[in-house]
Amino acid sequence: MVDSLGLRITGNAFVDSGIYALKTFCEKDLNDITKDDLIDLSENISNLYPKGKWNKNMYSIFPNLKPLTYPR
């Protein structure tokens, strides 16, 4: 059983950017994105953040973060 998450545009620029990113990566309409899509996408995206350039970029956005670590 695959159910839609019922994503919708909120008016918040940060939230809406994330929703549009999901829509783009999944290549689906907002109403067609499912929990399974998010799980698949999270596995692909989580491989980007440990890389040097992405990790360095996170500090410019969130300067008070402790070093980003990813247990394997």
C-alpha positions as CSV (number, residue, x, y, z in Angstrom):
1,M,0.0,0.0,0.0
2,V,1.6,3.3,-1.1
3,D,0.0,6.5,0.2
4,S,0.7,10.1,-0.8
5,L,2.1,12.3,1.9
6,G,-0.2,15.2,1.0
7,L,2.7,17.7,0.6
8,R,1.7,21.3,-0.1
9,I,3.3,24.6,-0.5
10,T,3.4,26.4,2.9
11,G,4.5,30.0,2.1
12,N,7.7,29.5,4.2
13,A,10.6,29.9,1.8
14,F,12.8,27.3,3.6
15,V,10.1,24.6,3.8
16,D,8.9,25.3,0.2
17,S,12.5,25.1,-1.1
18,G,12.8,21.6,0.4
19,I,9.4,20.6,-1.0
20,Y,10.4,21.8,-4.5
21,A,13.7,20.0,-4.2
22,L,11.8,16.7,-3.3
23,K,9.6,17.3,-6.3
24,T,12.5,17.8,-8.6
25,F,14.6,14.9,-7.3
26,C,11.6,12.5,-7.3
27,E,10.4,13.7,-10.7
28,K,6.9,13.5,-9.5
29,D,4.0,15.8,-8.7
30,L,3.7,16.9,-5.0
31,N,0.6,14.7,-4.6
32,D,2.4,11.6,-5.9
33,I,5.5,11.7,-3.5
34,T,5.3,8.8,-1.1
35,K,7.2,7.7,2.1
36,D,9.1,5.2,0.0
37,D,10.3,8.0,-2.3
38,L,11.6,9.9,0.8
39,I,13.4,6.8,2.1
40,D,15.1,6.2,-1.3
41,L,16.0,9.9,-1.7
42,S,17.4,10.1,1.9
43,E,19.8,7.3,1.1
44,N,21.1,9.1,-1.9
45,I,21.3,12.5,-0.3
46,S,23.0,11.3,2.9
47,N,26.0,10.2,0.8
48,L,26.6,13.8,-0.3
49,Y,27.0,15.4,3.1
50,P,30.1,13.6,4.3
51,K,32.0,14.9,1.3
52,G,34.3,17.8,1.9
53,K,32.7,20.5,-0.2
54,W,29.2,19.8,1.2
55,N,30.4,19.5,4.7
56,K,32.2,22.9,4.5
57,N,29.1,24.4,2.9
58,M,27.0,23.3,5.9
59,Y,29.2,25.4,8.3
60,S,28.5,28.5,6.3
61,I,24.8,28.0,6.6
62,F,24.8,26.7,10.2
63,P,28.0,28.2,11.8
64,N,27.2,26.9,15.3
65,L,27.2,23.2,14.4
66,K,29.6,20.9,16.0
67,P,31.7,19.0,13.5
68,L,29.4,16.9,11.3
69,T,30.1,13.2,11.7
70,Y,28.3,10.2,10.2
71,P,28.6,6.9,11.9
72,R,29.0,4.0,9.5
